Amino acid sequence: MPPIKKIVMWLVVIFLVYAILTAPNEAADMFSAAWDFTVRAVSNIAEFFDSLINE
C-alpha cells in the first residue's frame, strides 16, 4: 500500500507544478480561495467552541 501513496503524492505534486507553470494567475486564485476557506473554517470552529465555553 505505501508505494501507491507515494505515487499518488508525486502525481499531485507534478500536477500542482504544472498548474502553476501553465496558469499562474488561476493557480493563485485557487490558492487564495482555499486559504480563505481554511481561515473561515478555523474561525467558525473557534467561534463555536467559544460560544460553548461562554454559555
Backbone hydrogen bonds, N-H to C=O, Kabsch-Sander energy under -0.5 kcal/mol:
donor,donor_aa,acceptor,acceptor_aa,energy
4,I,1,M,-0.7
5,K,1,M,-1.5
6,K,2,P,-2.2
7,I,3,P,-2.3
8,V,4,I,-2.6
9,M,5,K,-2.2
10,W,6,K,-2.3
11,L,7,I,-2.3
12,V,8,V,-2.3
13,V,9,M,-2.4
14,I,10,W,-2.8
15,F,11,L,-2.4
16,L,12,V,-2.5
17,V,13,V,-2.4
18,Y,14,I,-2.5
19,A,15,F,-2.8
20,I,16,L,-2.4
21,L,17,V,-2.4
22,T,18,Y,-2.4
23,A,19,A,-2.0
27,A,23,A,-2.3
28,A,24,P,-2.3
29,D,25,N,-2.2
30,M,26,E,-2.4
31,F,27,A,-2.4
32,S,28,A,-2.5
33,A,29,D,-2.4
34,A,30,M,-2.5
35,W,31,F,-2.6
36,D,32,S,-2.6
37,F,33,A,-2.3
38,T,34,A,-2.3
39,V,35,W,-2.7
40,R,36,D,-2.6
41,A,37,F,-2.5
42,V,38,T,-2.5
43,S,39,V,-2.4
44,N,40,R,-2.6
45,I,41,A,-2.3
46,A,42,V,-2.5
47,E,43,S,-2.4
48,F,44,N,-2.3
49,F,45,I,-2.4
50,D,46,A,-2.3
51,S,47,E,-2.4
52,L,48,F,-1.8
53,I,49,F,-2.1
54,N,50,D,-2.5
55,E,51,S,-0.9
